[in-house]
């Protein structure tokens, strides 16, 4: 296929094999869509056709599904391959299963958005990894059920197949338990609502994995049932790790968990259940003479051994329910039970898990709440060698877009302790990966802006071939994908900014800003410094559960795609004019940093223009722009890195 033909197609994720003949044909007027089945009709596939191809003109479509999964739910390792052939006369879809046929129709939908198509397109496709998920925290801020349905629709469009719901944490509990009714927060999902979500997702080839995080992150649990702990928990609206944890020495705790997870297994039919296991603070256990005596009696050595004892007991409970457990990588232990490990603390914990050996889900480079640009996530391969991955982590500190948090990035180096070399040991399998969106700074209104501009990068990394790494072409296709209603956040963003009272010029200008990166917003300046010094806990943070997320910064995309596209222009008069208008008009909000960040963009535009005209030395203009690229409150002037790239062409 020629480069010109490739440029006409905006498939995302990019397929494993794509072949076509030279020549081009219009994608319009192929005739009324007419589906015929060469196999038994599949109700899920037919329903998807009715949703996405109603009123389209695709012409004749012949579909054959070898093993229709009409009533079966999607499960780990399901067959998702397909073959699609598009000619001037007809379209043929061949798939082993329902799930592959659904993916084929998604690809067909994307093909038909092109103005012209090659005369003969032949796609043979399958995912590189079986596990391609999104972990969505619905605890710190509740996400209503209709929005979860919308998230599932977006996952289907991106060929992702797992929605992992983080249903409990220190700040709340979203599973409507009937056995332990005091656990549920005021805003929660009933069991019937969750069954609806599971069925909705299954029809779209998406598995729903529940997570109840234990034995730590249970402050909310212990306010409802204090007898499950060994000290008193206090009401809290703050974010960050809390000291409360369950007491593994009490049989009543395991009795309670057995009843609770039986309810979970009843609602969620997937074979996997996530049990958390992260960030357990052992102080309660260490202060209890009774717990210390238990550790000694059972020869558990220390709090880490006690946590593994807890996990072993929990694994036995879940095994009795025919469920396999997943835990965050703190569950790693030389005597750990049969468990899938979800890696979040860098490359070394991935390889430690594989060395046990335990299968691993990679999440460390895919944390969407860090507000990193899409290309950073895109470059991290789940199977990259450890030394390459660590070098890429180190290189982040040299990325200008992260310069304002570069000193903090070394905080993660503590996770490299205990690193092993996989060359010397047998290892298990990387199952795939999950993007993670923790919701301290995400609520129902801001979710679309936080999710859709970066998740496609991770979707492609988990589906496409390892050598699919063209960042520029990814962004070309991403901009097309964001026009789909499932992923579109621009109209919603515009509405939110209008609701704040911003004028059209001000809306345009603030879209050239970004939130500050890493955990700088969540921690605030004091806690950020304390974290680097290892004494974060006493420090106040600027956000709590009760803090409204209704400022301009909350409605910005983590990466300004508008800034990226506009900075390539050769003339900057219109951009200068918009910034000037935005600054001259009255502002209806008192939002520290917004005006200053726009002023920084304006100054950089003028410097760039002067350098291009020859009125200022290019190196001098670039140095001044780079010096001014810094946080203004919680805002970054997003035009500056792109303007610097533009100036470098004139050096």
Secondary structure as GFF3:
##gff-version 3
##sequence-region A 1 651
A	DSSP	alpha_helix	3	7	.	.	.	ID=ss1
A	DSSP	beta_strand	17	20	.	.	.	ID=ss2
A	DSSP	beta_strand	24	26	.	.	.	ID=ss3
A	DSSP	beta_strand	34	37	.	.	.	ID=ss4
A	DSSP	alpha_helix	43	52	.	.	.	ID=ss5
A	DSSP	beta_strand	60	67	.	.	.	ID=ss6
A	DSSP	beta_strand	82	86	.	.	.	ID=ss7
A	DSSP	beta_strand	90	97	.	.	.	ID=ss8
A	DSSP	alpha_helix	98	111	.	.	.	ID=ss9
A	DSSP	beta_strand	116	118	.	.	.	ID=ss10
A	DSSP	beta_strand	121	125	.	.	.	ID=ss11
A	DSSP	beta_strand	131	137	.	.	.	ID=ss12
A	DSSP	alpha_helix	145	157	.	.	.	ID=ss13
A	DSSP	beta_strand	162	166	.	.	.	ID=ss14
A	DSSP	beta_strand	168	169	.	.	.	ID=ss15
A	DSSP	beta_strand	172	173	.	.	.	ID=ss16
A	DSSP	three_ten_helix	181	183	.	.	.	ID=ss17
A	DSSP	alpha_helix	191	202	.	.	.	ID=ss18
A	DSSP	beta_strand	207	214	.	.	.	ID=ss19
A	DSSP	alpha_helix	219	224	.	.	.	ID=ss20
A	DSSP	three_ten_helix	226	228	.	.	.	ID=ss21
A	DSSP	alpha_helix	251	267	.	.	.	ID=ss22
A	DSSP	beta_strand	272	276	.	.	.	ID=ss23
A	DSSP	alpha_helix	283	287	.	.	.	ID=ss24
A	DSSP	alpha_helix	289	297	.	.	.	ID=ss25
A	DSSP	alpha_helix	303	320	.	.	.	ID=ss26
A	DSSP	beta_strand	324	328	.	.	.	ID=ss27
A	DSSP	three_ten_helix	329	331	.	.	.	ID=ss28
A	DSSP	beta_strand	340	343	.	.	.	ID=ss29
A	DSSP	alpha_helix	346	355	.	.	.	ID=ss30
A	DSSP	beta_strand	360	362	.	.	.	ID=ss31
A	DSSP	three_ten_helix	368	370	.	.	.	ID=ss32
A	DSSP	alpha_helix	374	379	.	.	.	ID=ss33
A	DSSP	alpha_helix	386	395	.	.	.	ID=ss34
A	DSSP	three_ten_helix	396	398	.	.	.	ID=ss35
A	DSSP	three_ten_helix	400	405	.	.	.	ID=ss36
A	DSSP	alpha_helix	406	409	.	.	.	ID=ss37
A	DSSP	three_ten_helix	410	416	.	.	.	ID=ss38
A	DSSP	three_ten_helix	422	424	.	.	.	ID=ss39
A	DSSP	beta_strand	430	437	.	.	.	ID=ss40
A	DSSP	alpha_helix	447	463	.	.	.	ID=ss41
A	DSSP	alpha_helix	471	481	.	.	.	ID=ss42
A	DSSP	alpha_helix	490	499	.	.	.	ID=ss43
A	DSSP	alpha_helix	504	510	.	.	.	ID=ss44
A	DSSP	beta_strand	513	515	.	.	.	ID=ss45
A	DSSP	alpha_helix	520	532	.	.	.	ID=ss46
A	DSSP	three_ten_helix	552	555	.	.	.	ID=ss47
A	DSSP	alpha_helix	561	566	.	.	.	ID=ss48
A	DSSP	alpha_helix	573	584	.	.	.	ID=ss49
A	DSSP	alpha_helix	594	613	.	.	.	ID=ss50
A	DSSP	alpha_helix	618	628	.	.	.	ID=ss51
A	DSSP	beta_strand	635	637	.	.	.	ID=ss52
A	DSSP	alpha_helix	639	648	.	.	.	ID=ss53
###
